[in-house]
Amino acid sequence: MTARVLTGSKQEIAQKVASLDGEVREAIVFIEESADLRPSGGEGAENAEDVFAEMEPYVVHVRDVDDSREALYARQEGE
């Protein structure tokens, strides 16, 4: 499987996808919202954090982890 980045207008991207050889199984689409659809009052920054909300069930939460550079590159007990 190979990955490709297609850029252009909506119609240009659709034509490029249609002309690809092989089976296209997935597509990631970035949609730019117009200014009148964006929330006002500085809420945009808060909503930007919500992009990762759907990944929350897959996040690992741990305590007392030493993730300093020294700890990452030093051998631990049993290594």
C-alpha positions, 0 to 999 in steps of 0.5 A, a space after each residue: 500500500 502506498 500513501 499519496 497527498 493530493 492537493 487542489 480544489 475539491 474537483 481536482 482532488 476528486 479527479 485525481 482520486 478517480 484516476 488513481 490505479 488500484 483500490 482506494 480504501 481510505 481518504 483523510 479530508 481537511 475541510 477549511 471552515 469559512 470565517 462565519 462558521 467558526 466560533 467567535 469569542 476566542 473559543 477557537 483555541 479551546 475547540 482545537 483541543 477537541 480534535 484529539 477527543 476521539 482518541 481519548 479511549 486509546 490514551 494511556 495514563 500513567 503516574 510517576 514516569 521519569 520521561 527525562 532525556 537521561 532516563 530515556 537513554 539510560 538502561 533501566 533495571 532488567 535491561 
